[in-house]
Amino acid sequence: MHLTLHQVDAAHPAARRGAAPALRGISLSLAPGEQVALIGPSGAGKTTLLQVAAAALRPSGGRVEMDGTDPWTLSVRALQRLRGRLLLAPQVPPLPPRQRVITAVLAARLPAMSFWTSLRSLFYPVDIPGAHQALERFDLAEKLFERVDHLSGGERQRVGLARALLAPASLWLVDEPLSALDPRRADEAVRTLLDEARARGATLLASLHQVDVALERFTRVIALRDGAVFFDLPSAQVTPQRLRQLYAQHEDELHAPAPALDTPAPGPAPVVMHCR
Ligand SMILES: Nc1ncnc2c1ncn2[C@@H]1O[C@H](COP(=O)(O)OP(=O)(O)OP(=O)(O)O)[C@@H](O)[C@H]1O
């Protein structure tokens, strides 16, 4: 899918009326099948940008186009159809705690299913081999019938990523997919995402706090700071000096070690994770 933003302004979805916009005059274009990393200090607007790109948040100014169509001019039904072609993977996937992993993963197929098939799949999973295969790509195949609230934060995050492989989407918008993974798992997960998006010809925009991963694995990097594009460059042209300017007053984020949360939950109690 071809994604274009023209001079987009937007408020954070949870912002109060009259709050300063989280995005200011953002213009960018992603070609079909392109893979781009989105970096920038905390609060720069990465999540808000992904929400706008997923047609989940209406910009307060400017225009979004997906394959040449402004989603906000579509009828409700056409907008719903378009959203079926988009995948927004939030940093903390909203997985119902008592659900089995298989059901949570196969939920990614819902946009492509009829009402009755989707209802039936809640009780009789329709594609067990497909779910197994997707989980296997993230080293989680043995968790197929596990309950979501028995998983660690990192395992849940990988379940969220496995959903991408089953979604009938041509634009993947992934918000900090590695935030709860240790460095080895993070590298494996990002390589799997990139390989699978490439194999499907899907456009991928992923926000990352791990600048080293962004530079090593992606060919193009868009940096946000204070709600505006700070640079949009081939990764080979991103110099340490540019990064220092981008993360000025946030140096700890540039050098922060990756968290290692990818260990099993200690007991059956749900792991509660909070979004900012
Ligand atoms: N819960 C909230 N309520 C109101 N405004 C918010 C909230 N969260 C963020 N904002 C505002 O929106 C701006 C952009 O936030 P956003 O979450 O998009 O940034 P981000 O780059 O994804 O940050 P992070 O890397 O910490 O997730 C913030 O600077 C802040 O002003």
The ligand as an SDF file (V2000), in Angstrom:
LIG
                    3D

 31 33  0  0  0  0  0  0  0  0999 V2000
   -2.0010    9.9170   27.6840 N   0  0  0  0  0  0  0  0  0  0  0  0
   -1.8100   11.0950   27.1280 C   0  0  0  0  0  0  0  0  0  0  0  0
   -2.7040   12.1000   27.3080 N   0  0  0  0  0  0  0  0  0  0  0  0
   -2.5390   13.2860   26.7280 C   0  0  0  0  0  0  0  0  0  0  0  0
   -1.4940   13.6110   25.9320 N   0  0  0  0  0  0  0  0  0  0  0  0
   -0.5740   12.6600   25.7230 C   0  0  0  0  0  0  0  0  0  0  0  0
   -0.6700   11.3570   26.3070 C   0  0  0  0  0  0  0  0  0  0  0  0
    0.3920   10.6330   25.9030 N   0  0  0  0  0  0  0  0  0  0  0  0
    1.1130   11.4510   25.1240 C   0  0  0  0  0  0  0  0  0  0  0  0
    0.5500   12.6590   25.0090 N   0  0  0  0  0  0  0  0  0  0  0  0
    1.0450   13.8230   24.2430 C   0  0  0  0  0  0  0  0  0  0  0  0
    1.2590   13.4370   22.9000 O   0  0  0  0  0  0  0  0  0  0  0  0
    2.6230   13.6480   22.5400 C   0  0  0  0  0  0  0  0  0  0  0  0
    3.0480   12.5170   21.6440 C   0  0  0  0  0  0  0  0  0  0  0  0
    2.9560   11.2890   22.3490 O   0  0  0  0  0  0  0  0  0  0  0  0
    3.2270    9.9030   21.6310 P   0  0  0  0  0  0  0  0  0  0  0  0
    2.7990    8.8270   22.5880 O   0  0  0  0  0  0  0  0  0  0  0  0
    2.6340    9.9090   20.2850 O   0  0  0  0  0  0  0  0  0  0  0  0
    4.8270    9.9430   21.5060 O   0  0  0  0  0  0  0  0  0  0  0  0
    5.8450    8.7390   21.3360 P   0  0  0  0  0  0  0  0  0  0  0  0
    6.9600    9.2650   20.5090 O   0  0  0  0  0  0  0  0  0  0  0  0
    5.1390    7.5220   20.8420 O   0  0  0  0  0  0  0  0  0  0  0  0
    6.3410    8.5110   22.8210 O   0  0  0  0  0  0  0  0  0  0  0  0
    6.9050    7.1500   23.4990 P   0  0  0  0  0  0  0  0  0  0  0  0
    8.1630    6.8090   22.7750 O   0  0  0  0  0  0  0  0  0  0  0  0
    7.1590    7.5570   24.9200 O   0  0  0  0  0  0  0  0  0  0  0  0
    5.8430    6.0930   23.3750 O   0  0  0  0  0  0  0  0  0  0  0  0
    3.3790   13.7360   23.8610 C   0  0  0  0  0  0  0  0  0  0  0  0
    4.4810   14.5920   23.7830 O   0  0  0  0  0  0  0  0  0  0  0  0
    2.3460   14.3220   24.7980 C   0  0  0  0  0  0  0  0  0  0  0  0
    2.3720   15.7220   24.6610 O   0  0  0  0  0  0  0  0  0  0  0  0
  1  2  1  0
  2  3  1  0
  2  7  2  0
  3  4  2  0
  4  5  1  0
  5  6  2  0
  6  7  1  0
  6 10  1  0
  7  8  1  0
  8  9  2  0
  9 10  1  0
 10 11  1  0
 11 12  1  0
 11 30  1  0
 12 13  1  0
 13 14  1  0
 13 28  1  0
 14 15  1  0
 15 16  1  0
 16 17  2  0
 16 18  1  0
 16 19  1  0
 19 20  1  0
 20 21  2  0
 20 22  1  0
 20 23  1  0
 23 24  1  0
 24 25  2  0
 24 26  1  0
 24 27  1  0
 28 29  1  0
 28 30  1  0
 30 31  1  0
M  END
$$$$
